[in-house]
């Protein structure tokens, strides 16, 4: 038997293996990064934006005791820009609004444990020396001690509800404040209330802002919209240790060709929601929950093709923020995709 026979058999065998594994393995096995967002710490008067000191310390203890990898948001963005994979499961921390309780209680804990955190700041409230918020001197100390900062507009406005000129004026005002008080304009951006639209994203592009974070739950991966990166929001209700651990250990449910394209719903309050799934779910079903009619509930899913699904909402969305969370369990790992609409 000649060598050609063995070479031919080897080639065919390799081709069979390639085809076989392309069906049983996920299209993309990236682990992703769970980004967390806080506001207040130990301010029980504001439960919707506050975590108790005990809740926060339980999060940090879990990270330290389990040697969870924590990265800076800048490192996350750099990985996205390079189109590199997130080979190792990691998390990142962010805080919005620069409340005094962050600087007085949480920042010393982050700093002493060498845990990076990014603080997104709306500049007006700091310019006015508002009680309960950090001062510019404290912001400078925070940066000098190793903290990172990001943009959060000037007036913390509902961006999609304002005109293009008003949004541009607001961002420009915040840039002037950053230059005056800190000496530079941060590169990262977070939307107030997590609200955005296609028009708002185009404005960010004009200001050379290349990445922006929302407030919808989910795990960041290379398949995410760079201008609509997810963060797990933590408060008293959703800040218990069990939920934090679940989010830390969740993986990215990778979605593409999501419809509707715009995050701002102005006309049809009962939109047809569609998306394609890139992960191989190995026959496992997806559960999607949303809040049409104001009540969070499981929604009907219809398979259009083998990898594309459609969500049929039971009712119209009410005016305000509408949320969508889809999860599935594959090989004892949970995969999570989230989205937020602003409904006019």
C-alpha positions in Angstrom: 0.0 0.0 0.0 1.6 3.3 -1.0 2.1 6.5 1.0 -0.5 8.4 -1.0 -3.2 6.2 0.4 -2.3 7.1 4.0 -2.0 10.7 3.2 -5.4 10.7 1.5 -7.0 8.9 4.5 -5.3 11.4 6.9 -6.7 14.3 5.0 -10.2 12.8 5.0 -10.1 11.9 8.6 -9.0 15.5 9.6 -11.9 16.9 7.5 -14.4 14.6 9.2 -13.1 15.7 12.6 -13.3 19.4 11.6 -16.9 19.0 10.5 -17.8 17.0 13.6 -16.4 19.5 16.1 -17.8 22.5 14.3 -21.2 21.1 15.3 -20.6 20.1 18.9 -18.5 23.1 20.0 -19.7 26.6 20.4 -19.0 29.0 17.6 -17.1 31.1 20.0 -16.1 30.1 23.5 -15.1 33.5 24.8 -15.7 33.8 28.6 -16.4 37.5 28.7 -16.1 40.1 31.4 -18.8 40.9 34.0 -18.8 44.6 34.7 -20.5 45.8 37.9 -22.0 49.3 38.6 -22.6 50.9 42.0 -23.9 54.3 43.0 -24.2 54.8 46.8 -22.8 52.8 49.7 -24.5 52.6 53.1 -27.1 55.2 52.3 -30.3 53.4 53.2 -32.5 56.3 52.3 -32.0 55.5 48.7 -32.4 51.7 48.3 -32.8 51.8 44.5 -29.3 53.2 44.0 -27.6 52.0 47.3 -25.9 48.9 48.5 -25.4 48.3 52.2 -21.9 48.3 53.5 -22.4 44.6 54.4 -23.4 43.8 50.8 -20.4 45.6 49.3 -18.0 44.0 51.7 -19.4 40.6 50.8 -18.7 41.2 47.2 -15.1 42.2 47.8 -14.6 39.2 50.1 -15.9 36.8 47.4 -13.6 38.3 44.9 -10.5 38.1 47.2 -11.3 34.6 48.6 -11.9 33.1 45.2 -9.0 35.0 43.5 -11.3 36.4 40.8 -9.4 38.3 38.1 -10.3 42.0 38.2 -9.3 44.2 35.2 -9.5 47.9 34.5 -12.2 49.1 32.1 -9.3 50.5 30.0 -7.9 47.0 29.7 -11.4 45.7 28.7 -11.6 48.4 26.0 -8.1 47.7 24.8 -9.0 44.0 24.4 -12.1 44.9 22.4 -10.1 47.3 20.2 -7.6 44.5 19.3 -10.5 42.0 18.7 -8.7 39.7 21.2 -10.6 37.1 23.0 -11.2 37.2 26.8 -9.6 33.8 27.5 -9.9 34.0 31.2 -13.1 34.8 33.1 -12.7 38.3 34.6 -14.8 41.1 36.1 -14.5 44.9 36.3 -15.9 47.5 38.7 -17.5 50.9 38.0 -19.3 53.5 40.1 -21.6 56.3 38.8 -22.2 59.8 40.0 -19.4 60.4 42.6 -21.4 60.3 45.7 -19.4 61.0 48.9 -20.2 57.6 50.3 -18.1 56.1 47.5 -15.0 58.2 48.4 -15.4 57.8 52.1 -16.3 54.1 52.4 -15.9 52.1 49.2 -12.8 53.7 47.6 -10.5 52.9 50.6 -11.6 49.3 50.3 -10.9 49.2 46.6 -7.6 51.0 47.1 -6.3 48.9 50.0 -7.0 45.6 48.1 -5.5 46.9 44.8 -8.9 46.5 43.0 -9.3 48.9 40.1 -12.5 50.9 39.7 -13.7 53.5 37.3 -15.8 56.5 38.5 -18.2 58.1 36.0 -18.9 61.7 36.9 -21.5 64.2 35.8 -19.6 67.5 36.1 -22.4 70.0 37.0 -23.1 68.5 40.4 -19.4 68.6 41.3 -19.0 72.2 39.9 -21.8 73.3 42.3 -20.1 71.7 45.4 -23.3 69.8 46.1 -23.7 68.3 49.5 -23.4 64.5 49.4 -21.1 64.5 46.4 -17.4 64.4 46.0 -15.4 67.7 45.4 -13.0 68.2 42.6 -10.2 68.0 45.1 -11.4 64.6 46.1 -11.7 63.5 42.5 -8.0 64.6 42.0 -6.9 62.7 45.0 -8.8 59.6 43.8 -7.0 59.8 40.4 -3.6 60.4 42.2 -4.2 57.3 44.3 -4.8 55.1 41.3 -8.5 55.5 40.4 -9.8 56.0 36.9 -12.5 58.4 35.8 -15.0 58.5 32.9 -17.6 60.9 31.4 -21.2 60.9 32.5 -22.4 64.1 30.7 -22.6 67.5 32.5 -26.2 67.6 33.8 -27.0 63.9 34.0 -29.7 64.4 31.4 -32.0 61.8 29.7 -30.0 62.0 26.5 -32.5 60.5 23.9 -35.2 62.9 25.2 -33.2 66.0 24.3 -32.4 67.6 21.0 -29.1 67.0 19.2 -27.9 70.5 19.9 -28.8 70.3 23.6 -26.9 67.0 23.9 -23.8 68.4 22.2 -23.9 71.5 24.4 -24.1 69.4 27.5 -21.2 67.2 26.5 -19.1 70.2 25.5 -19.8 71.9 28.9 -18.6 68.8 30.7 -15.5 68.7 28.6 -14.7 72.3 29.6 -15.1 71.3 33.3 -12.9 68.3 32.9 -10.1 70.4 31.4 -10.5 73.2 33.9 -10.5 70.9 37.0 -8.6 67.8 36.1 -6.6 68.8 33.0 -7.8 66.1 30.6 -11.0 64.6 29.2 -11.6 61.0 30.1 -12.0 58.6 27.2 -14.7 56.3 28.6 -18.3 57.3 28.7 -21.4 56.0 30.6 -25.0 57.0 29.7 -27.0 58.5 32.5 -29.8 56.0 33.4 -28.2 53.7 30.8 -30.3 55.5 28.1 -29.2 56.0 24.5 -30.2 55.9 20.9 -28.7 55.8 17.4 -28.7 59.6 17.3 -26.9 59.8 20.7 -24.3 57.3 19.6 -23.6 59.3 16.5 -23.1 62.4 18.6 -20.5 60.4 20.8 -18.7 59.5 17.6 -18.5 63.2 16.7 -16.8 63.8 20.0 -14.3 61.0 19.4 -15.8 58.9 22.1 -15.2 55.3 21.1 -16.8 53.2 23.9 -19.8 53.7 26.1 -21.5 51.7 28.9 -25.2 51.2 29.6 -27.0 49.9 32.6 -28.4 46.7 31.2 -27.3 43.4 32.6 -25.0 41.1 30.6 -21.4 39.9 30.1 -19.2 41.9 27.8 -17.7 40.1 24.8 -16.3 40.9 21.4 -19.7 40.6 19.9 -21.1 43.6 21.9 -21.9 47.0 20.5 -18.9 49.2 21.5 -21.3 52.0 22.2 -23.7 49.9 24.3 -21.6 47.7 26.6 -23.5 46.0 29.5 -23.1 46.4 33.2 -24.7 44.6 36.1 -26.4 47.2 38.3 -26.1 46.6 42.0 -28.5 48.0 44.6 -30.1 46.7 47.8 -32.5 44.5 46.0 -30.1 43.2 43.4 -26.9 43.4 45.5 -27.2 40.2 47.6 -24.1 38.0 47.6 -25.8 35.2 45.7 -26.8 37.4 42.8 -23.3 38.9 42.7 -21.7 35.5 42.6 -24.1 34.4 39.9 -23.2 37.4 37.7 -19.5 36.9 38.4 -19.7 33.4 37.1 -22.0 34.1 34.1 -20.7 33.9 30.5 -21.7 35.9 27.5 -24.6 34.9 25.4 -23.4 36.1 22.1 -26.0 37.9 19.9 -25.8 39.5 16.5 -28.2 41.3 14.1 -30.4 42.5 17.0 -33.7 44.2 16.1 -35.0 46.8 16.6 -31.8 48.6 15.8 -32.6 51.7 17.9 -32.6 51.6 21.7 -35.1 54.5 21.7 -38.7 53.4 20.9 -40.9 56.3 19.8 -43.7 54.7 17.8 -44.4 51.0 18.1 -44.5 50.2 21.8 -44.9 46.5 21.1 -41.9 46.0 18.8 -40.9 42.6 17.3 -37.6 41.7 18.9 -35.3 39.4 16.9 -31.7 38.3 17.2 -29.3 35.6 16.1 -27.5 33.4 18.6 -23.8 32.6 18.0 -23.3 30.1 20.8 -24.0 26.4 20.2 -26.6 25.8 22.9 -26.5 22.0 22.4 -30.3 21.8 22.4 -30.8 23.9 25.5 -33.6 26.4 25.5 -33.4 30.2 26.2 -35.6 32.0 28.7 -36.3 35.7 28.0 -37.9 38.0 30.5 -39.1 41.5 29.9 -41.5 44.1 31.4 -44.3 44.9 28.9 -47.2 46.4 30.7 -45.0 47.2 33.6 -44.7 43.7 34.9 -41.6 41.6 34.4 -42.4 38.2 33.0 -41.3 35.4 30.7 -42.0 36.1 27.0 -42.9 33.9 24.1 -40.0 32.9 21.9 -40.4 31.7 18.3 -37.6 30.0 16.3 -37.4 31.7 12.9 -34.3 29.6 11.9 -32.1 27.2 13.8 -30.1 30.1 15.3 -32.5 33.1 15.1 -35.3 33.8 17.5 -38.2 36.2 17.7 -39.7 37.5 20.9 -43.5 38.2 20.9 -44.3 40.6 23.7 -47.5 40.0 25.5 -48.4 43.7 25.8 -47.0 47.1 24.9 -44.2 48.6 26.8 -45.1 51.5 29.1 -43.3 54.9 28.8 -40.0 54.7 30.5 -37.2 52.1 30.6 -37.9 48.6 29.3 -35.6 45.7 30.0 -34.9 42.4 28.4 -32.9 39.6 29.9 -32.2 36.3 28.2 -30.4 33.4 29.9 -29.6 29.8 29.2 -27.7 27.0 30.9 -25.2 24.9 28.9 -22.9 22.3 30.6 -23.6 23.8 34.0 -22.6 27.3 32.9 -25.1 30.2 32.7 -25.0 32.5 29.6 -26.6 35.9 29.8 -27.7 38.6 27.4 -29.4 41.8 28.4 -30.8 44.9 26.7 -32.6 48.2 27.6 -35.0 50.3 25.6 -36.1 53.8 26.4 -39.8 54.1 25.5 -41.2 57.5 24.7 
